[in-house]
Amino acid sequence: VTLPTTTSDVLIVGGGPAGFTAAIYAVRAGLSTTMLIGMTEPGGALTTTTDVENYPGFADGIAGPALMEAMQAQAERLGANVLYDDVTALETVGGNWAAITEDAEVHAARAVIVATGAAHKHLGVPGETLAGVSYCATCDGSFFASQDVVVVGGGDTACEEALYLAPLASSVTLLVRSGAMRASVAMRDRVSGDARITVRYDAPVAGITGQDKVAGVQLVDGETLPATGVFVAIGHVPRSELAAKAGVSTDAGGYLVTDRRSEHVTATSVPGLFAAGDVADPTYRQAITAAASGCQAALDVQKYLTAL
Ligand code: NDP
């Protein structure tokens, strides 16, 4: 790999709340900042949601895409160089980082923040693209007040989604595909102790029915449960391959491992490579926590570059 003549102080991969917040803090710290935000999902997972009501500062809520456009405009106004390019490899060359894009372009930087997010796992059944199918009860639950909803999954996330929806919806049915939940005992106990939640075991989903919005969930055994909302909570896939290929350690779930407890919480096992947002967060996965870790990553990079 031949490095270009210009080298940024920091290169940020990923254009969600973590990436843009990192850029805002980096440029304000005087670091030359390049962002490669990718063509697959520019703006990140929030661009696929409708109203965001839990991001502070917007009394009436804000549409996911509008929030991301505002973050990008803020980062660019402050001086971040935002490029739409998918990064296929990160390599170290003579003490610097090279990010190689799909078009074989090379961008050089002294440090890298990986903020590539996580993708929701999809059921892959007919009807999954209907309106009324959601992957986030905290985001969309309030739109299903006093309606019949179904949650699919048997892990801690599915339990959390069901418990979040229980006081809002008129009924919550949790569909577990096997005979047992994978969730922790504590979460299982909370779900089984909640009279508002019905758990159905051995209930794999065959499809979601409805014309343009959800009307029901069809089980493999042929039964159809009437519902206007379906929350799919069957796990996440962190987009960690890029950083993993560059040598960053991952946990059992594939999430990037960061040095959470130290004074540089976003540092990874590879010096100069930092991780922020959902790609390194199996637990919280909120826009605001992703933004916060982007801030931490920029401050960590600033400290790292000063110490070099
Ligand atoms: P998990 O991987 O733990 O669970 C996924 C669940 O979805 C499993 O029950 C799995 O079933 C089921 N599933 C997978 N594919 C399908 C499918 N096609 N149809 C139906 N069901 C399917 O993911 P989570 O997101 O729940 O949790 C991820 C991690 O985050 C875990 O470590 C969890 O403990 C943690 N977490 C902790 C929380 C807490 O402590 N409060 C809250 C949220 C998450 P099967 O078992 O049959 O494979």
Boltz pocket constraint, residues with backbone or C-beta under 6 A from the ligand:
constraints:
  - pocket:
      binder: B
      contacts: [[A, 122], [A, 123], [A, 152], [A, 153], [A, 154], [A, 155], [A, 156], [A, 157], [A, 158], [A, 160], [A, 175], [A, 176], [A, 177], [A, 178], [A, 180], [A, 181], [A, 182], [A, 183], [A, 184], [A, 204], [A, 205], [A, 233], [A, 234], [A, 235], [A, 236], [A, 282], [A, 283]]
      max_distance: 6.0
